């Protein structure tokens, strides 16, 4: 993996929403050239088969209510391995800079004198709705969309999302990491002015053979999703475009992990 006196590099690779076919050519090339790969459970793990013989593969996933690797430990591993001269790929689901902490990893490595570059990935914020047949914009309906984190709800003191503005927006709302707080999110938006009859959907396990789309309204979606037993990873889409219901836009790859 290189001499101890040589500094390697870190490449932040966005793996896309889950289907191995949606990894970019640049991302695939980086995996094939990597000495070390730090990966999480939302990356398309089948693509790890493309790594070269002898590459070190390290699971640094943050599984809800399961195994956890702290961000500080991930940063330390990136710096440690790149410090030996290795080319280290941080293989992440979606895009590294869309609620993916890629910028934190970049800053940590840069602060340690490690060269860093990024290979963008297809964000689930865009791909998930698309693969469910939901365009984020549509002429005559909406010209804008917002992507926010739902890891805490509208009433939680830790949220920095402007839920009041979202509720009054004419655009599409995409909420990542919000399934656990779906009831609170929908109720919070409605109480802030969102029409309770606004079309809404949950897209679960997007871009995988297990993709599931649950539709309803802002008022009914929490109950419908709960009845269907929806679990993460999933995203929420709220807006007039959900009512278009184009049908599945792309059959998930049959490649298995």
C-alpha positions as CSV (number, residue, x, y, z in Angstrom):
1,X,0.0,0.0,0.0
2,X,2.9,2.3,-0.3
3,X,5.8,3.4,1.9
4,X,5.3,5.0,5.3
5,X,6.9,8.2,4.1
6,X,4.5,8.7,1.2
7,X,1.2,10.5,1.5
8,X,-1.6,8.8,-0.4
9,X,-5.0,10.3,-1.2
10,X,-8.6,10.0,-0.3
11,X,-11.4,9.8,-2.9
12,X,-15.0,10.5,-1.7
13,X,-17.1,8.4,-4.1
14,X,-20.9,8.7,-4.2
15,X,-22.3,5.3,-4.9
16,X,-25.8,6.4,-6.0
17,X,-29.1,5.3,-4.6
18,X,-28.5,1.6,-4.5
19,X,-28.7,0.1,-8.0
20,X,-25.1,-0.9,-9.0
21,X,-25.9,0.3,-12.5
22,X,-26.2,3.9,-11.2
23,X,-22.6,4.1,-10.0
24,X,-20.7,6.5,-12.2
25,X,-17.9,5.4,-14.5
26,X,-15.5,7.6,-12.4
27,X,-16.7,5.9,-9.2
28,X,-16.2,2.5,-10.7
29,X,-12.7,3.4,-11.8
30,X,-11.8,4.7,-8.3
31,X,-13.0,1.4,-6.7
32,X,-10.9,-0.6,-9.1
33,X,-7.8,1.4,-8.3
34,X,-8.3,1.6,-4.6
35,X,-5.9,0.1,-2.0
36,X,-8.4,0.6,0.8
37,X,-12.2,1.1,0.7
38,X,-14.2,2.4,3.6
39,X,-17.9,1.6,2.8
40,X,-21.3,2.0,4.4
41,X,-24.4,-0.1,4.1
42,X,-26.3,2.3,1.8
43,X,-23.6,2.0,-1.0
44,X,-24.2,-0.5,-3.7
45,X,-22.2,-3.3,-2.1
46,X,-22.2,-5.5,-5.2
47,X,-19.7,-3.0,-6.7
48,X,-17.1,-4.0,-4.1
49,X,-16.6,-7.1,-6.3
50,X,-14.9,-4.8,-8.7
51,X,-12.1,-4.0,-6.3
52,X,-8.7,-5.4,-7.0
53,X,-7.3,-8.5,-5.3
54,X,-5.6,-7.5,-2.1
55,X,-7.6,-4.3,-1.5
56,X,-8.6,-3.8,2.1
57,X,-12.4,-3.4,2.6
58,X,-13.6,-1.9,5.8
59,X,-17.2,-1.7,6.9
60,X,-17.8,1.7,8.6
61,X,-21.6,1.7,8.4
62,X,-24.0,3.5,10.7
63,X,-27.0,1.2,10.8
64,X,-29.9,2.6,12.8
65,X,-30.3,0.8,16.1
66,X,-27.4,-1.5,15.0
67,X,-23.7,-1.4,14.5
68,X,-22.3,2.1,14.5
69,X,-18.9,3.6,13.5
70,X,-18.5,7.2,14.7
71,X,-17.6,9.9,12.3
72,X,-14.5,10.7,14.2
73,X,-13.4,7.0,13.8
74,X,-14.1,7.2,10.1
75,X,-12.1,10.3,9.7
76,X,-9.2,8.7,11.7
77,X,-9.2,5.6,9.5
78,X,-9.1,7.7,6.3
79,X,-6.1,9.7,7.6
80,X,-4.4,6.6,8.9
81,X,-4.5,4.6,5.7
82,X,-3.9,7.5,3.3
83,X,-0.9,8.4,5.5
84,X,0.8,5.1,4.5
85,X,0.6,6.1,0.8
86,X,-2.6,4.3,0.1
87,X,-5.3,5.4,-2.3
88,X,-8.3,5.3,0.0
89,X,-11.9,5.4,-1.3
90,X,-14.7,6.4,1.0
91,X,-17.6,4.7,-0.7
92,X,-20.9,6.2,0.3
93,X,-24.5,5.9,-0.7
94,X,-26.0,8.7,-2.7
95,X,-23.8,11.8,-3.1
96,X,-21.1,12.6,-0.6
97,X,-22.2,16.1,-0.1
98,X,-26.0,15.6,0.2
99,X,-26.6,14.9,3.9
100,X,-23.6,12.5,3.6
101,X,-21.0,14.1,5.8
102,X,-18.5,14.1,2.9
103,X,-17.5,17.6,3.6
104,X,-16.6,16.7,7.2
105,X,-14.4,13.9,5.9
106,X,-12.8,16.3,3.4
107,X,-12.0,18.9,6.1
108,X,-10.6,16.3,8.4
109,X,-8.3,14.9,5.7
110,X,-7.3,18.3,4.4
111,X,-6.4,19.4,7.9
112,X,-4.1,16.4,8.2
113,X,-2.4,17.2,4.9
114,X,-4.1,14.4,2.9
115,X,-5.1,15.2,-0.7
116,X,-8.8,14.7,-1.3
117,X,-11.1,14.7,-4.3
118,X,-14.7,13.9,-4.8
119,X,-16.6,11.9,-7.4
120,X,-20.3,12.9,-7.2
121,X,-23.0,10.3,-7.0
122,X,-26.6,10.2,-8.0
123,X,-28.5,11.4,-5.0
124,X,-31.4,9.4,-3.8
125,X,-33.2,12.8,-3.3
126,X,-33.6,12.9,-7.0
127,X,-33.3,9.3,-8.1
128,X,-35.8,7.9,-5.5
129,X,-38.7,10.0,-6.7
130,X,-37.7,9.5,-10.4
131,X,-37.6,5.7,-10.0
132,X,-41.1,5.8,-8.5
133,X,-42.4,7.8,-11.4
134,X,-42.5,11.1,-9.6
135,X,-40.8,14.1,-11.4
136,X,-39.6,16.7,-9.0
137,X,-40.6,19.5,-11.4
138,X,-43.3,19.6,-14.1
139,X,-44.3,22.4,-16.3
140,X,-47.5,24.0,-15.1
141,X,-47.2,22.4,-11.6
142,X,-43.9,23.4,-10.0
143,X,-40.6,24.9,-11.0
144,X,-38.6,24.2,-7.8
145,X,-38.0,21.5,-5.2
146,X,-36.4,21.5,-1.7
147,X,-34.4,18.7,-0.1
148,X,-34.3,18.6,3.7
149,X,-33.3,16.3,6.5
150,X,-36.1,14.7,8.6
151,X,-33.8,13.0,11.1
152,X,-35.6,15.2,13.7
153,X,-39.1,16.5,13.3
154,X,-40.4,20.1,12.9
155,X,-40.9,20.6,16.6
156,X,-37.5,19.3,17.7
157,X,-35.1,22.0,19.0
158,X,-32.2,20.5,16.9
159,X,-33.9,21.1,13.6
160,X,-32.5,23.9,11.4
161,X,-35.0,23.4,8.6
162,X,-37.4,26.3,7.9
163,X,-40.6,24.2,8.1
164,X,-42.8,27.3,8.0
165,X,-41.3,28.3,4.6
166,X,-41.6,24.7,3.3
167,X,-45.3,24.5,4.3
168,X,-46.1,27.6,2.3
169,X,-43.9,26.8,-0.7
170,X,-45.4,25.9,-4.1
171,X,-42.5,23.5,-4.8
172,X,-41.9,19.8,-4.2
173,X,-40.7,18.8,-0.8
174,X,-38.3,15.9,-0.5
175,X,-37.5,14.7,3.0
176,X,-34.6,12.3,3.6
177,X,-34.2,10.2,6.8
178,X,-37.7,11.2,7.9
179,X,-39.7,7.9,8.0
180,X,-39.4,7.6,11.8
181,X,-40.9,11.0,12.2
182,X,-43.4,10.9,9.3
183,X,-46.4,11.6,11.5
184,X,-44.8,14.6,13.2
185,X,-43.5,15.9,9.9
186,X,-46.8,15.8,8.1
187,X,-48.7,17.2,11.0
188,X,-46.2,19.9,11.4
189,X,-46.4,20.9,7.8
190,X,-50.2,20.9,7.8
191,X,-50.3,23.0,11.0
192,X,-48.0,25.5,9.3
193,X,-50.3,25.9,6.3
194,X,-49.7,23.0,3.9
195,X,-53.0,21.7,2.4
196,X,-53.8,18.4,4.1
197,X,-54.9,17.0,0.7
198,X,-51.5,17.7,-1.0
199,X,-50.4,14.4,-2.7
200,X,-47.6,12.7,-0.9
201,X,-45.6,9.5,-1.1
202,X,-43.0,7.4,0.6
203,X,-40.4,5.6,-1.6
204,X,-38.8,2.8,0.3
205,X,-35.6,1.0,-0.7
206,X,-35.4,3.0,-4.0
207,X,-33.4,1.6,-6.8
208,X,-33.4,-1.9,-5.4
209,X,-35.5,-5.0,-6.3
210,X,-37.4,-4.3,-3.1
211,X,-38.5,-0.8,-4.0
212,X,-41.9,0.1,-2.6
213,X,-44.0,3.2,-3.3
214,X,-46.7,4.2,-0.9
215,X,-49.1,7.0,-1.9
216,X,-51.6,9.1,-0.1
217,X,-52.0,12.7,1.0
218,X,-50.1,14.8,3.5
219,X,-52.8,13.9,6.0
220,X,-53.2,10.2,5.2
221,X,-49.6,9.2,4.3
222,X,-48.4,8.4,7.9
223,X,-51.2,6.0,8.5
224,X,-50.9,4.3,5.1
225,X,-47.1,4.0,5.5
226,X,-47.5,2.5,9.0
227,X,-50.0,0.0,7.8
228,X,-47.6,-1.1,5.1
229,X,-44.7,-1.5,7.6
230,X,-42.4,0.9,5.8
231,X,-38.9,1.0,7.2
232,X,-35.7,3.0,6.4
233,X,-34.1,3.6,4.0
234,X,-36.9,5.5,2.6
235,X,-37.7,9.1,1.5
236,X,-40.8,11.2,1.5
237,X,-42.1,13.3,-1.4
238,X,-44.8,15.9,-0.9
239,X,-46.3,18.1,-3.7
240,X,-48.6,18.3,-6.7
241,X,-46.1,16.3,-8.8
242,X,-46.8,13.2,-6.7
243,X,-50.3,13.2,-8.2
244,X,-49.0,12.6,-11.7
245,X,-48.2,8.9,-11.0
246,X,-46.2,8.2,-14.1
247,X,-45.6,4.6,-13.0
248,X,-42.2,3.0,-12.3
249,X,-39.7,4.9,-14.3
250,X,-36.8,2.4,-14.3
251,X,-36.7,-1.2,-13.3
252,X,-34.1,-1.8,-10.6
253,X,-31.1,-3.8,-11.6
254,X,-31.3,-7.5,-10.8
255,X,-27.6,-7.6,-9.7
256,X,-27.5,-9.0,-6.2
257,X,-25.1,-8.1,-3.4
